[in-house]
Amino acid sequence: MPDAAALDATDPLAAYRDRFVGAESPLVYFDGNSLGRPLRATGPRLAGFVDQEWGGRLIRGWDERWYDLPRTLGDRLGRVALGAAEGQVAVGDSTTVLLYKLMRAAVAARPDRSEIVLDREQFPTDRYVAAGVAEECGLTLRWIEVDPSAGVTPEQLAGAVGPQTALVVLNHVAYRSAYLADAPVLTRVAQDAGALVLWDLCHSAGVVPVELDAWGVDLAVSCTYKYLNGGPGSPAFLYVAERHQAELTQPIQGWMGADEPFLMGPSYVPAAGIRRFLSGTPAILGMLALEDMVDLVDEVGLTAVRAKSMALTEYAAEVSAELLVPLGVVLASPPEPERRGGHITLNHPLMRETTATLWERDVIPDYRDPNGLRIGLSPLSTSYAEVRAGLSSVRDVLEGLTA
């Protein structure tokens, strides 16, 4: 196995680590797939915004930049990370709210169909929102049973969809296993059955190349605080393919999505294009850190980010095989790096207790039932030495718990 120091010395992206707050500390951070580190540029950017844009321009900021920011930042995000042409991505609201908007709009666009298809291992919010929409609209949830260490296959989806399928909801990267779904094939399977497809990109946006237009995707939603480093509670984004924008009616009608928002007219008329999927006043402060990370991903290139991500997860799997498999740890992610996203999951009956002890030692993974330790490796802020040190600590804690 290559030495961690040698890998860091030859890593073409190693210098970018210095751009993140705290990366120089001895703390091992294995949770970039839940909350990314802040960029050093973001602190001064926030201070400058308070002094200049907010404090200096005051309400004029809406006319000068803020009103259009959900769309202009959405267009940049679409170009840099999503393979989406202009006018199809907007930033705003939370992931949960955007999932509701698009699920509700999708099933309304298929009024003669009665089912939403999704899998048992999807992220809980996806399942919870789908259950609420199904109850609200008198629909049925049709479940796909999948291997927790993998995800939905085209064959499984083909067996679940049919003439009653209104909407298929899928995770691009499984939150437990990191299984990377075959998005273009699964999209075609669902669409061949006459259904719309909604992709959750929360664990792939900013770390796995996505080609929404080329894949023919209908709808997508993602958060921005994981690999896009937008910060806690940073706004989510949605993608609506241009071909669907006029036919879909989103259910949360607010002033920002109105055709003439400052007219304050007596009735709601939706705006044309992607703006119709906005609702209330956008979180401008919450978009600033995201702007910085989109700049950085644009500078580095998502292809290079993905290459580093696969190399990191492969190294983590190799170190785990050396240090942890002898202790009974099992890799609960696809073994091939090209078939997983930016994390791996390691299973052992004592992983919950292990995680609690690791946090006390400034080694920060996260835990997911059943028995899963997630090692999330944000490519631009994680070094190979950090991976080795962190997994050595996992071994030490496990040995102590099993002694």
Helices and strands as residue ranges (DSSP letters): H 4-10, G 14-19, E 28-29, H 42-48, I 49-57, H 60-64, G 66-68, H 69-77, I 78-82, E 89-91, H 95-108, E 115-119, H 124-137, E 140-144, H 154-160, E 165-171, H 183-192, E 196-200, H 212-215, E 219-222, E 237-240, H 242-245, G 255-257, G 273-277, H 284-300, H 302-323, G 325-327, E 330-331, G 337-339, E 343-347, H 351-360, E 363-364, E 366-368, E 372-376, H 384-402
